[in-house]
Amino acid sequence: MKRIPKRTLPLPFTALLALILGGFVTVLALWCQPNRLRDVAAIFLFEKPVLILLNALPVGLSLLVLGFLFGNLFDGAAAASLIWGLLSVVNRIKIQVRDEPLFPRDFALLKEAGSAAESYGIQFPVFVIAVVLGVSLLLALLGRIFVTMPDFSSRRRRWTVRLAGAAGGFAFLTTLVLTVLSSTAVYDSLGASSPYRLSVVFNENGFPYNFCHQFTKYLVEKPAGYSRAQAREWDEDQTAGAAGSSGAPVHVVLVMDEAFSDISDDPAFAFSTEDDPLPRLHALRQDPHALSLRLVVPGFAGGTANTEFDVFTGIQTNSLGASSAMRTVNRNLDSLFRVFGAEDYHTAFCHPGDDWFYNRENVYRWLGAEETVFVDQMESPERKGGWVTDRYLAGVIESAFTDAVERGELLFHCTTTIQNHMGYPRNKYGEGYEYPPVSLSVTVDDAVRRMLEVYLEGIRDADAMLGELQDYFAAREEPVVLVFYGDHLPYLGDNRLAYAALGMDIAKDDALRENYFSIYETPCVLWANDAAAAVLDWATAVRNLDLPENGRLSAAFLGPALLELTRRRDANPWTAFLNDLRRQVPVVQGEVWMLPDGTVQAAEPDSPLSGEILKWRQWSYYKLTQKTLS
């Protein structure tokens, strides 16, 4: 077989080729984004031309580094196009599935992502992936034909030049990432049509630039004006909380149900009393011993562990600069488990998934849970659609309660369910499974209708779990408070497909939604059995919580409100502060607030309220990164 003769390109042409290839690979990465390339080009060319440089520089420099390492510019371009193209494809999938872009810190979750990918029922962009692979292969073939580096007489000299060039390019790239690309001032000056929605920012301002900008966001962000001494003083202020005091002796059971929502209450649905998928929730809301809330959770269509983190710690995921709050935990943390554990409650966390997922096996130990139960510890778990059923978990909770009572212990028990986990393909519960029809007042296509049928089957089972637990605890003479809520809204198709087909507020962009928080809201109900209602003086206790009339509450405030409800308002300075803060601003979602009267407004940097929220974030930073607990 004859060998293809190689041609050496002159140095001036090689320099020009480097610019051309760098621009080409940048365009490829932008083309892989979920939005149209022509829309990106319009922004780059006519609104923010600096974005051309901010996106091309990291791509071009990485191409040069790889070109020097491989000793050929085409080989470097092939590797760069493969890397940047596939990263952009992953970003595209993540935005379409969870409305969240790809961050460098996500690579710490590769094990979790690989395990979860199948459950999403993701439709991979095969054509886009094929183009990326094809372009990379073509560039590699060109590298077999053209020589783009001088043929030095000495092998040692050749490698010296290649390594020096690669090192110099890498140093320049690193400096660029740590300075210009990470600059908050530059980032803020660029703006976006929806600046607090990162998927929009990535789409409009380019994936390569935004991905590099996030490199410096891997660690928990230190809030402005942070003082470790001041935070320690807040934390140790014994006048702000009655540390060591005991609350009401009631058992407390929390259930966070996977993708639990009441979207079927939207006018787009036409369910009657007979086919209502949520009869127990609706009935419970009318119970005199029930408190109904609208929980504003950290994310949309994903982020179960983030909601867990917010509820149990009182720290907001969205204030950390981290997509996975669980991955920021590496030390013992104050939490609800520690408050109840300090009163000799038996504290437990249960989740029918793998213990390594989101590092829960370590995180709940750091949160102070006395006992953790994961799927490998469950005896013959019942499954439906591949996941452990809500019905089975109701039995697990009831058994844990019985065991605690027999031991003479009070129980603080938290469960995160998994049955209604996305995706919702027709065969989720097996081929030929008969789903109850979905009653709608609008017309949708078959794909959307099938997705809704599958999702609502899980909702019926979740509602039945709620009813089972209510009936069980209603029959007990021991005082029990039950808290049942959703972790996030369901993923119902790329780009919120089903929500858009139903004409729901959730599908609209930020500025167009009647309820800004609708994309983050899940139902939450707190209920006391007769014994607990008597112990707590339920009506008075609920009234004294001073909750907003619309019931909206940030997930991070649910824990403090629960502690106050059970007479632990001042269990420690942190709890006392959060209960005071939620009265001033019941919902904080990034830089958007809701005041007690329901008014929604953008953050006001110079207001006293902003100072209190900053204190919250500074104190959170201390707890998460510097406070030492035995």
CORKA-V629081 format. One record per residue. N is the residue number from 1. PHI is phi in whole degrees, -180 to 180 (999 if undefined). PSI is psi in degrees with one decimal (none if undefined). Layout:
# CORKA-V629081
n->N phi->PHI psi->PSI
n->N phi->PHI psi->PSI
This chain:
# CORKA-V629081
n->1 phi->999 psi->126.0
n->2 phi->-74 psi->138.9
n->3 phi->-82 psi->135.9
n->4 phi->-70 psi->124.3
n->5 phi->-67 psi->139.8
n->6 phi->-94 psi->147.7
n->7 phi->-116 psi->131.3
n->8 phi->-91 psi->125.9
n->9 phi->-87 psi->139.3
n->10 phi->-65 psi->152.7
n->11 phi->-58 psi->-45.1
n->12 phi->-60 psi->-39.4
n->13 phi->-69 psi->-35.2
n->14 phi->-63 psi->-41.2
n->15 phi->-62 psi->-43.6
n->16 phi->-65 psi->-38.3
n->17 phi->-63 psi->-37.0
n->18 phi->-60 psi->-41.9
n->19 phi->-65 psi->-42.8
n->20 phi->-65 psi->-46.7
n->21 phi->-66 psi->-39.1
n->22 phi->-61 psi->-42.7
n->23 phi->-66 psi->-39.3
n->24 phi->-63 psi->-46.1
n->25 phi->-66 psi->-35.8
n->26 phi->-61 psi->-45.7
n->27 phi->-62 psi->-39.4
n->28 phi->-60 psi->-44.7
n->29 phi->-64 psi->-39.1
n->30 phi->-70 psi->-35.8
n->31 phi->-65 psi->-30.8
n->32 phi->-73 psi->-13.9
n->33 phi->-62 psi->160.5
n->34 phi->-72 psi->-20.9
n->35 phi->-91 psi->167.2
n->36 phi->-73 psi->140.1
n->37 phi->-62 psi->-36.0
n->38 phi->-67 psi->-30.3
n->39 phi->-70 psi->-39.4
n->40 phi->-64 psi->-44.3
n->41 phi->-62 psi->-38.4
n->42 phi->-62 psi->-41.3
n->43 phi->-67 psi->-45.0
n->44 phi->-64 psi->-44.2
n->45 phi->-81 psi->-37.7
n->46 phi->-110 psi->-17.5
n->47 phi->-115 psi->-46.2
n->48 phi->-138 psi->72.6
n->49 phi->-61 psi->-21.5
n->50 phi->-63 psi->-22.1
n->51 phi->-66 psi->-25.5
n->52 phi->-59 psi->-46.9
n->53 phi->-70 psi->-43.2
n->54 phi->-64 psi->-30.4
n->55 phi->-87 psi->-36.0
n->56 phi->-77 psi->-33.4
n->57 phi->-61 psi->-51.9
n->58 phi->-64 psi->-35.0
n->59 phi->-68 psi->-48.1
n->60 phi->-63 psi->-41.2
n->61 phi->-68 psi->-39.5
n->62 phi->-65 psi->-34.9
n->63 phi->-63 psi->-43.1
n->64 phi->-66 psi->-42.9
n->65 phi->-58 psi->-47.6
n->66 phi->-68 psi->-36.5
n->67 phi->-62 psi->-42.6
n->68 phi->-66 psi->-41.7
n->69 phi->-63 psi->-42.9
n->70 phi->-83 psi->-14.0
n->71 phi->77 psi->17.5
n->72 phi->-157 psi->129.8
n->73 phi->-65 psi->-37.2
n->74 phi->-67 psi->-38.3
n->75 phi->-65 psi->-40.3
n->76 phi->-63 psi->-39.8
n->77 phi->-67 psi->-37.0
n->78 phi->-63 psi->-45.9
n->79 phi->-67 psi->-41.7
n->80 phi->-65 psi->-40.5
n->81 phi->-67 psi->-35.7
n->82 phi->-67 psi->-46.1
n->83 phi->-66 psi->-54.8
n->84 phi->-70 psi->-35.2
n->85 phi->-65 psi->-47.2
n->86 phi->-70 psi->-36.5
n->87 phi->-60 psi->-42.0
n->88 phi->-68 psi->-33.5
n->89 phi->-65 psi->-45.1
n->90 phi->-61 psi->-41.1
n->91 phi->-60 psi->-42.3
n->92 phi->-60 psi->-46.8
n->93 phi->-65 psi->-44.0
n->94 phi->-65 psi->-39.4
n->95 phi->-66 psi->-44.5
n->96 phi->-68 psi->-32.6
n->97 phi->-85 psi->-43.6
n->98 phi->-124 psi->5.6
n->99 phi->57 psi->35.9
n->100 phi->-142 psi->131.7
n->101 phi->-78 psi->177.0
n->102 phi->-86 psi->130.3
n->103 phi->-114 psi->153.2
n->104 phi->-56 psi->-35.7
n->105 phi->-67 psi->-15.3
n->106 phi->-65 psi->-19.6
n->107 phi->-69 psi->-15.5
n->108 phi->-74 psi->-9.6
n->109 phi->-115 psi->25.3
n->110 phi->-60 psi->-39.5
n->111 phi->-63 psi->-44.6
n->112 phi->-66 psi->-42.5
n->113 phi->-63 psi->-41.4
n->114 phi->-63 psi->-37.8
n->115 phi->-72 psi->-35.3
n->116 phi->-84 psi->-18.3
n->117 phi->-56 psi->-41.9
n->118 phi->-65 psi->-34.9
n->119 phi->-72 psi->-17.7
n->120 phi->-80 psi->-17.4
n->121 phi->60 psi->41.6
n->122 phi->-68 psi->136.3
n->123 phi->-96 psi->102.3
n->124 phi->-71 psi->140.8
n->125 phi->-76 psi->81.2
n->126 phi->-59 psi->-43.3
n->127 phi->-63 psi->-43.6
n->128 phi->-63 psi->-44.0
n->129 phi->-63 psi->-40.3
n->130 phi->-64 psi->-39.6
n->131 phi->-63 psi->-44.7
n->132 phi->-60 psi->-47.0
n->133 phi->-65 psi->-40.3
n->134 phi->-66 psi->-42.2
n->135 phi->-63 psi->-43.4
n->136 phi->-63 psi->-41.0
n->137 phi->-65 psi->-43.1
n->138 phi->-61 psi->-43.0
n->139 phi->-66 psi->-38.0
n->140 phi->-65 psi->-37.0
n->141 phi->-66 psi->-38.5
n->142 phi->-64 psi->-29.9
n->143 phi->-68 psi->-19.9
n->144 phi->-81 psi->-15.2
n->145 phi->-102 psi->-40.1
n->146 phi->-111 psi->136.9
n->147 phi->-97 psi->126.5
n->148 phi->-118 psi->12.2
n->149 phi->-135 psi->139.2
n->150 phi->-55 psi->144.3
n->151 phi->-90 psi->90.0
n->152 phi->-68 psi->143.6
n->153 phi->-66 psi->-31.0
n->154 phi->-101 psi->127.4
n->155 phi->-61 psi->-39.7
n->156 phi->-62 psi->-42.5
n->157 phi->-66 psi->-39.2
n->158 phi->-60 psi->-47.1
n->159 phi->-70 psi->-31.2
n->160 phi->-63 psi->-44.6
n->161 phi->-65 psi->-44.1
n->162 phi->-64 psi->-46.0
n->163 phi->-69 psi->-38.3
n->164 phi->-65 psi->-41.7
n->165 phi->-64 psi->-43.5
n->166 phi->-64 psi->-43.4
n->167 phi->-64 psi->-42.0
n->168 phi->-64 psi->-43.3
n->169 phi->-64 psi->-40.2
n->170 phi->-66 psi->-39.9
n->171 phi->-63 psi->-41.5
n->172 phi->-65 psi->-43.5
n->173 phi->-63 psi->-43.9
n->174 phi->-62 psi->-44.5
n->175 phi->-61 psi->-40.9
n->176 phi->-63 psi->-44.5
n->177 phi->-64 psi->-41.0
n->178 phi->-79 psi->-11.3
n->179 phi->-116 psi->-84.7
n->180 phi->-64 psi->-49.3
n->181 phi->-70 psi->-27.2
n->182 phi->-91 psi->-5.5
n->183 phi->-61 psi->123.6
n->184 phi->-68 psi->-35.3
n->185 phi->-63 psi->-44.6
n->186 phi->-64 psi->-46.4
n->187 phi->-59 psi->-47.8
n->188 phi->-67 psi->-31.9
n->189 phi->-69 psi->-24.0
n->190 phi->-75 psi->-38.8
n->191 phi->65 psi->-178.9
n->192 phi->-169 psi->163.8
n->193 phi->-64 psi->-27.7
n->194 phi->-138 psi->80.9
n->195 phi->-65 psi->-19.7
n->196 phi->-96 psi->1.0
n->197 phi->-109 psi->102.9
n->198 phi->-64 psi->-29.5
n->199 phi->-62 psi->-36.9
n->200 phi->-69 psi->-42.5
n->201 phi->-62 psi->-45.4
n->202 phi->-61 psi->-43.2
n->203 phi->-66 psi->-44.5
n->204 phi->-78 psi->-36.6
n->205 phi->-104 psi->3.3
n->206 phi->98 psi->132.7
n->207 phi->-65 psi->-47.9
n->208 phi->-57 psi->-46.4
n->209 phi->-64 psi->-49.5
n->210 phi->-67 psi->-35.8
n->211 phi->-62 psi->-44.8
n->212 phi->-67 psi->-36.8
n->213 phi->-59 psi->-34.5
n->214 phi->-77 psi->-8.2
n->215 phi->-59 psi->-38.2
n->216 phi->-83 psi->0.5
n->217 phi->-100 psi->9.7
n->218 phi->-65 psi->-44.1
n->219 phi->-81 psi->161.9
n->220 phi->-62 psi->130.1
n->221 phi->-75 psi->131.0
n->222 phi->-77 psi->123.7
n->223 phi->-66 psi->155.4
n->224 phi->-60 psi->138.8
n->225 phi->72 psi->16.6
n->226 phi->-66 psi->135.4
n->227 phi->-131 psi->120.4
n->228 phi->-63 psi->-40.1
n->229 phi->-64 psi->-41.0
n->230 phi->-66 psi->-43.6
n->231 phi->-63 psi->-40.7
n->232 phi->-63 psi->-37.9
n->233 phi->-63 psi->-42.9
n->234 phi->-60 psi->-44.4
n->235 phi->-69 psi->-26.5
n->236 phi->-105 psi->9.0
n->237 phi->-74 psi->98.7
n->238 phi->-71 psi->-15.0
n->239 phi->-79 psi->-14.1
n->240 phi->-95 psi->-5.1
n->241 phi->-163 psi->143.6
n->242 phi->-91 psi->70.0
n->243 phi->-58 psi->134.9
n->244 phi->95 psi->-12.6
n->245 phi->-78 psi->156.4
n->246 phi->-105 psi->147.8
n->247 phi->-96 psi->-163.7
n->248 phi->-68 psi->137.2
n->249 phi->-80 psi->73.9
n->250 phi->-121 psi->143.9
n->251 phi->-71 psi->142.5
n->252 phi->-127 psi->125.2
n->253 phi->-126 psi->120.4
n->254 phi->-110 psi->135.3
n->255 phi->-128 psi->116.7
n->256 phi->-102 psi->110.3
n->257 phi->-94 psi->131.4
n->258 phi->-57 psi->122.4
n->259 phi->56 psi->27.8
n->260 phi->-72 psi->127.9
n->261 phi->-151 psi->168.5
n->262 phi->-119 psi->38.9
n->263 phi->-61 psi->-22.0
n->264 phi->-68 psi->-7.6
n->265 phi->-82 psi->-8.9
n->266 phi->-65 psi->146.6
n->267 phi->-56 psi->-17.9
n->268 phi->-67 psi->-20.7
n->269 phi->-97 psi->154.1
n->270 phi->-133 psi->44.4
n->271 phi->-72 psi->143.2
n->272 phi->-96 psi->177.3
n->273 phi->-60 psi->-33.6
n->274 phi->-72 psi->-35.6
n->275 phi->-112 psi->16.6
n->276 phi->-58 psi->124.0
n->277 phi->-75 psi->-10.1
n->278 phi->-127 psi->49.1
n->279 phi->-64 psi->-37.2
n->280 phi->-73 psi->-37.8
n->281 phi->-62 psi->-46.3
n->282 phi->-64 psi->-39.1
n->283 phi->-69 psi->-40.3
n->284 phi->-65 psi->-34.2
n->285 phi->-61 psi->-23.3
n->286 phi->-92 psi->-5.0
n->287 phi->-70 psi->136.5
n->288 phi->-65 psi->-16.2
n->289 phi->-104 psi->24.9
n->290 phi->-120 psi->148.1
n->291 phi->-126 psi->120.0
n->292 phi->-103 psi->131.3
n->293 phi->-128 psi->163.5
n->294 phi->-114 psi->102.8
n->295 phi->-81 psi->127.0
n->296 phi->-97 psi->107.3
n->297 phi->-95 psi->168.7
n->298 phi->-66 psi->-32.4
n->299 phi->-142 psi->179.7
n->300 phi->-115 psi->133.1
n->301 phi->62 psi->19.5
n->302 phi->173 psi->175.9
n->303 phi->92 psi->34.8
n->304 phi->-51 psi->-49.3
n->305 phi->-65 psi->-29.3
n->306 phi->-66 psi->-39.3
n->307 phi->-67 psi->-40.2
n->308 phi->-54 psi->-50.2
n->309 phi->-58 psi->-48.0
n->310 phi->-60 psi->-47.6
n->311 phi->-65 psi->-43.5
n->312 phi->-81 psi->-25.2
n->313 phi->-107 psi->-25.8
n->314 phi->80 psi->4.1
n->315 phi->-99 psi->137.3
n->316 phi->-89 psi->125.1
n->317 phi->-52 psi->-43.9
n->318 phi->-70 psi->-6.6
n->319 phi->-98 psi->-2.0
n->320 phi->-94 psi->-17.6
n->321 phi->73 psi->25.4
n->322 phi->-131 psi->136.4
n->323 phi->-77 psi->-23.8
n->324 phi->-125 psi->102.7
n->325 phi->-61 psi->-35.0
n->326 phi->-59 psi->-33.6
n->327 phi->-77 psi->-6.6
n->328 phi->-90 psi->-11.0
n->329 phi->-87 psi->125.6
n->330 phi->-144 psi->20.9
n->331 phi->-155 psi->167.6
n->332 phi->-62 psi->135.1
n->333 phi->-127 psi->146.2
n->334 phi->-65 psi->144.1
n->335 phi->-165 psi->175.7
n->336 phi->-60 psi->-36.4
n->337 phi->-59 psi->-39.9
n->338 phi->-73 psi->-36.0
n->339 phi->-62 psi->-50.6
n->340 phi->-72 psi->-35.6
n->341 phi->-63 psi->-33.1
n->342 phi->-65 psi->-18.1
n->343 phi->-102 psi->20.3
n->344 phi->67 psi->23.0
n->345 phi->-68 psi->150.5
n->346 phi->-83 psi->118.3
n->347 phi->-107 psi->135.3
n->348 phi->-147 psi->147.4
n->349 phi->-125 psi->135.4
n->350 phi->-130 psi->132.6
n->351 phi->-150 psi->124.5
n->352 phi->-83 psi->44.0
n->353 phi->-127 psi->-175.8
n->354 phi->-72 psi->144.7
n->355 phi->-70 psi->-21.3
n->356 phi->-82 psi->-12.6
n->357 phi->-66 psi->124.5
n->358 phi->55 psi->25.7
n->359 phi->59 psi->28.8
n->360 phi->-61 psi->-32.6
n->361 phi->-57 psi->-37.1
n->362 phi->-89 psi->-39.5
n->363 phi->-61 psi->-43.2
n->364 phi->-72 psi->-24.6
n->365 phi->-67 psi->-43.0
n->366 phi->-67 psi->-29.8
n->367 phi->-78 psi->-10.5
n->368 phi->97 psi->11.5
n->369 phi->-66 psi->128.9
n->370 phi->-70 psi->-33.7
n->371 phi->-136 psi->139.4
n->372 phi->-127 psi->140.3
n->373 phi->-129 psi->120.5
n->374 phi->-119 psi->178.4
n->375 phi->-60 psi->-34.5
n->376 phi->-71 psi->-10.3
n->377 phi->-101 psi->-1.5
n->378 phi->-91 psi->138.0
n->379 phi->-89 psi->115.3
n->380 phi->47 psi->58.1
n->381 phi->-64 psi->136.6
n->382 phi->-76 psi->138.9
n->383 phi->-124 psi->151.1
n->384 phi->-148 psi->123.0
n->385 phi->68 psi->23.9
n->386 phi->90 psi->-14.6
n->387 phi->-110 psi->154.9
n->388 phi->-64 psi->135.3
n->389 phi->-77 psi->155.5
n->390 phi->-64 psi->-35.4
n->391 phi->-61 psi->-43.1
n->392 phi->-62 psi->-41.9
n->393 phi->-68 psi->-32.3
n->394 phi->-59 psi->-41.0
n->395 phi->-65 psi->-38.7
n->396 phi->-61 psi->-44.3
n->397 phi->-64 psi->-44.7
n->398 phi->-63 psi->-39.1
n->399 phi->-66 psi->-41.1
n->400 phi->-63 psi->-38.6
n->401 phi->-66 psi->-46.7
n->402 phi->-58 psi->-43.7
n->403 phi->-63 psi->-41.4
n->404 phi->-64 psi->-43.9
n->405 phi->-62 psi->-42.6
n->406 phi->-64 psi->-29.5
n->407 phi->-83 psi->-6.7
n->408 phi->77 psi->26.2
n->409 phi->-109 psi->149.8
n->410 phi->-81 psi->149.0
n->411 phi->-118 psi->130.3
n->412 phi->-117 psi->108.2
n->413 phi->-127 psi->129.1
n->414 phi->-123 psi->132.6
n->415 phi->-128 psi->135.9
n->416 phi->-113 psi->118.0
n->417 phi->-85 psi->177.9
n->418 phi->-146 psi->-11.6
n->419 phi->-55 psi->-44.8
n->420 phi->-89 psi->27.3
n->421 phi->-64 psi->142.6
n->422 phi->-65 psi->161.6
n->423 phi->-87 psi->-173.8
n->424 phi->-126 psi->57.5
n->425 phi->-72 psi->162.0
n->426 phi->-57 psi->-33.7
n->427 phi->-95 psi->18.1
n->428 phi->-53 psi->-42.4
n->429 phi->-103 psi->18.9
n->430 phi->106 psi->151.3
n->431 phi->-61 psi->134.8
n->432 phi->82 psi->4.5
n->433 phi->-64 psi->133.0
n->434 phi->-93 psi->114.2
n->435 phi->-97 psi->139.3
n->436 phi->-60 psi->142.8
n->437 phi->-66 psi->154.0
n->438 phi->-99 psi->124.1
n->439 phi->-87 psi->121.2
n->440 phi->-128 psi->151.3
n->441 phi->-102 psi->2.3
n->442 phi->-128 psi->164.1
n->443 phi->-97 psi->128.8
n->444 phi->-131 psi->161.7
n->445 phi->-78 psi->171.0
n->446 phi->-63 psi->-36.2
n->447 phi->-63 psi->-43.6
n->448 phi->-67 psi->-43.0
n->449 phi->-61 psi->-42.6
n->450 phi->-63 psi->-41.7
n->451 phi->-62 psi->-42.1
n->452 phi->-67 psi->-38.9
n->453 phi->-60 psi->-43.8
n->454 phi->-68 psi->-46.0
n->455 phi->-62 psi->-45.2
n->456 phi->-70 psi->-21.8
n->457 phi->-63 psi->-41.6
n->458 phi->-66 psi->-35.1
n->459 phi->-65 psi->-40.1
n->460 phi->-60 psi->-40.8
n->461 phi->-70 psi->-36.6
n->462 phi->-65 psi->-42.7
n->463 phi->-64 psi->-37.5
n->464 phi->-65 psi->-36.6
n->465 phi->-62 psi->-44.8
n->466 phi->-58 psi->-45.7
n->467 phi->-64 psi->-41.0
n->468 phi->-61 psi->-45.2
n->469 phi->-68 psi->-40.2
n->470 phi->-62 psi->-45.7
n->471 phi->-62 psi->-41.6
n->472 phi->-64 psi->-48.3
n->473 phi->-75 psi->-26.0
n->474 phi->-65 psi->-29.6
n->475 phi->-86 psi->-5.7
n->476 phi->-90 psi->147.5
n->477 phi->-87 psi->-14.9
n->478 phi->-76 psi->144.8
n->479 phi->-73 psi->127.0
n->480 phi->-136 psi->134.3
n->481 phi->-110 psi->124.6
n->482 phi->-109 psi->131.0
n->483 phi->-120 psi->124.0
n->484 phi->-131 psi->125.1
n->485 phi->-156 psi->167.4
n->486 phi->-98 psi->153.2
n->487 phi->-87 psi->-31.3
n->488 phi->-172 psi->165.7
n->489 phi->-72 psi->157.6
n->490 phi->-76 psi->151.4
n->491 phi->-80 psi->115.3
n->492 phi->-123 psi->57.2
n->493 phi->101 psi->150.6
n->494 phi->-56 psi->142.7
n->495 phi->57 psi->34.5
n->496 phi->56 psi->45.7
n->497 phi->-52 psi->-56.0
n->498 phi->-66 psi->-38.6
n->499 phi->-61 psi->-41.1
n->500 phi->-67 psi->-41.5
n->501 phi->-63 psi->-32.8
n->502 phi->-83 psi->-8.7
n->503 phi->72 psi->27.6
n->504 phi->-80 psi->151.2
n->505 phi->-57 psi->-32.1
n->506 phi->-58 psi->-30.9
n->507 phi->-77 psi->-13.9
n->508 phi->-81 psi->159.2
n->509 phi->-70 psi->164.2
n->510 phi->-50 psi->-48.8
n->511 phi->-71 psi->-16.5
n->512 phi->-101 psi->-12.1
n->513 phi->-74 psi->135.3
n->514 phi->-65 psi->-40.6
n->515 phi->-112 psi->106.4
n->516 phi->-54 psi->-35.2
n->517 phi->-88 psi->0.9
n->518 phi->-58 psi->-30.2
n->519 phi->-73 psi->-14.7
n->520 phi->-114 psi->-0.8
n->521 phi->-87 psi->135.2
n->522 phi->-130 psi->153.2
n->523 phi->-72 psi->148.0
n->524 phi->-144 psi->132.4
n->525 phi->-133 psi->132.1
n->526 phi->-110 psi->130.7
n->527 phi->-138 psi->140.4
n->528 phi->-116 psi->135.5
n->529 phi->-72 psi->174.5
n->530 phi->-58 psi->-41.1
n->531 phi->-64 psi->-43.9
n->532 phi->-69 psi->-38.6
n->533 phi->-60 psi->-37.4
n->534 phi->-70 psi->-42.9
n->535 phi->-63 psi->-40.3
n->536 phi->-89 psi->-12.2
n->537 phi->54 psi->66.4
n->538 phi->-50 psi->-52.6
n->539 phi->-60 psi->-42.2
n->540 phi->-68 psi->-42.4
n->541 phi->-61 psi->-42.0
n->542 phi->-67 psi->-43.8
n->543 phi->-61 psi->-37.7
n->544 phi->-74 psi->-8.8
n->545 phi->-71 psi->-20.8
n->546 phi->56 psi->47.8
n->547 phi->-79 psi->153.3
n->548 phi->-65 psi->151.2
n->549 phi->-61 psi->-33.9
n->550 phi->-80 psi->-3.1
n->551 phi->76 psi->2.1
n->552 phi->-76 psi->137.8
n->553 phi->-153 psi->130.7
n->554 phi->-60 psi->143.4
n->555 phi->-57 psi->-33.9
n->556 phi->-67 psi->-17.3
n->557 phi->-94 psi->-7.6
n->558 phi->-65 psi->-44.5
n->559 phi->-59 psi->-52.3
n->560 phi->-58 psi->-39.2
n->561 phi->-64 psi->-39.7
n->562 phi->-64 psi->-40.7
n->563 phi->-64 psi->-40.9
n->564 phi->-66 psi->-40.2
n->565 phi->-59 psi->-35.2
n->566 phi->-98 psi->23.4
n->567 phi->67 psi->38.7
n->568 phi->-125 psi->31.1
n->569 phi->-55 psi->-41.6
n->570 phi->-108 psi->37.9
n->571 phi->-58 psi->-31.3
n->572 phi->-161 psi->168.2
n->573 phi->-57 psi->-36.5
n->574 phi->-63 psi->-48.9
n->575 phi->-63 psi->-42.0
n->576 phi->-62 psi->-44.0
n->577 phi->-62 psi->-46.0
n->578 phi->-65 psi->-35.6
n->579 phi->-69 psi->-32.8
n->580 phi->-70 psi->-41.9
n->581 phi->-66 psi->-42.3
n->582 phi->-65 psi->-23.7
n->583 phi->-71 psi->-27.3
n->584 phi->-87 psi->-35.4
n->585 phi->-149 psi->89.7
n->586 phi->-63 psi->-25.9
n->587 phi->-131 psi->127.3
n->588 phi->-128 psi->117.7
n->589 phi->-129 psi->94.2
n->590 phi->66 psi->-121.3
n->591 phi->-106 psi->26.0
n->592 phi->-122 psi->134.8
n->593 phi->-120 psi->158.4
n->594 phi->-124 psi->126.5
n->595 phi->-84 psi->166.8
n->596 phi->-57 psi->-28.4
n->597 phi->-84 psi->4.0
n->598 phi->94 psi->-5.0
n->599 phi->-66 psi->130.2
n->600 phi->-106 psi->130.5
n->601 phi->-147 psi->158.4
n->602 phi->-75 psi->155.1
n->603 phi->-56 psi->140.2
n->604 phi->-112 psi->99.5
n->605 phi->-55 psi->-31.5
n->606 phi->-98 psi->6.9
n->607 phi->-84 psi->155.1
n->608 phi->-58 psi->-35.6
n->609 phi->-63 psi->-38.2
n->610 phi->-62 psi->-35.8
n->611 phi->-64 psi->-37.8
n->612 phi->-70 psi->-38.5
n->613 phi->-67 psi->-38.1
n->614 phi->-63 psi->-40.5
n->615 phi->-59 psi->-42.8
n->616 phi->-56 psi->-44.9
n->617 phi->-73 psi->-36.9
n->618 phi->-66 psi->-43.6
n->619 phi->-65 psi->-38.9
n->620 phi->-61 psi->-42.6
n->621 phi->-61 psi->-42.3
n->622 phi->-62 psi->-47.9
n->623 phi->-62 psi->-41.3
n->624 phi->-80 psi->-29.4
n->625 phi->-118 psi->-18.9
n->626 phi->-132 psi->-26.3
n->627 phi->-69 psi->138.6
n->628 phi->-111 psi->122.6
n->629 phi->-113 psi->139.8
n->630 phi->-74 psi->none
